[in-house]
Amino acid sequence: ESSLEQFGLYQTRAPLFIPPAVPEMILLDARIRDYVLLPIFLVVVLTQALRSNFMAILKSDNKVDLKEVKTNNMLSRCRALRAMGHMLPAKAFHARKAYFIKKDQGVLVKNPPKPKDPMEALSGGGDPMAAMGHMKGQVMYMLSQGALAYWVSFLFSGFLVAKTPFPLTFQFKSMTQRGVEVQALEPGYVSSLCWYMFVLMSSHSVLSIVQTLFFNSQIDEDDNPMMAMMGSMGGAGMMPGGGPDMSKIYKQEQESLELIQHEFLLGSPGASDGIEVELWRKWRADRHK
């Protein structure tokens, strides 16, 4: 048999089962955690905190339009009357209803706002101070994050800083290993640049938890990095003067109040008085017994 095998006339059988090759695990040095992973986390979170406090100092108070506030409060009262009017006696409900829609005297009928001119809505711009404050926030965000991204890519380029505790498919390789061009590397390893992006996206939540636990305050939602990145895209699509047409809103509220049918739910069927009057009478009757 050995002679036949020597001349190639006989071949031995191949094994029926070949165990798969187990990928070698890459052990990350503990010094990478101490000198790469933790510094990136601390620097990014502290930079976000400084930027948030600096923008709070530069933030100017928005001007309050007293007429708009009064109008919004009046419309809120009107909606509350439509939603909870069945809790009021008939006399009180009709008095409030007349305050809003009585002919030539109701607040919705007496001085309704003028219909909005479409050309005036297009030509009218927003508050320039608010736009300037938004621009300051965008510039501050771009400068700080550009400097941090350059710092991470210059000092920690090519580092693997962590590994996910669960396996990932190769579709996630571009998300977890940006800056490390090794095709055969398992996608579960995270590069320093991707770690920086992850910390950047979650820094707002970390700061919010810290503010809530230790300072009993809430962080401004405008400091969220996701909101800052999408702010320019959202602001570009907004049309100037795109507020609601108050004349149509007044008309809709007036028609809704005119069509509403009142039914007092707290009174006895057929009784003209409310439940509080009936309770008072019952109390007096029980007292005189």
Secondary structure, DSSP 8 states (H G I E B T S, - for coil): -HHHHHTTS------S-------------HHHIIIIIHHHHHHHHHHHHHHHHHHHHH-------HHHHHHHHHHHHHHHHHHHGGGS-HHHHHHHHHHHH-TTTSHHHHS------HHHHHH----HHHHHHHHHHHHHHHHHHHHHHHHHHHHSTT-EEEE-SS---GGGHHHH-TT---TTS-TTEEEHHHHHHHHHHHHHHHHHHHIIIII-----GGG-HHHHHHHHHHHHT--TT----HHHHHHHHHHHHHH-----SSS-TT-SS-HHHHHHHHHHHHH--
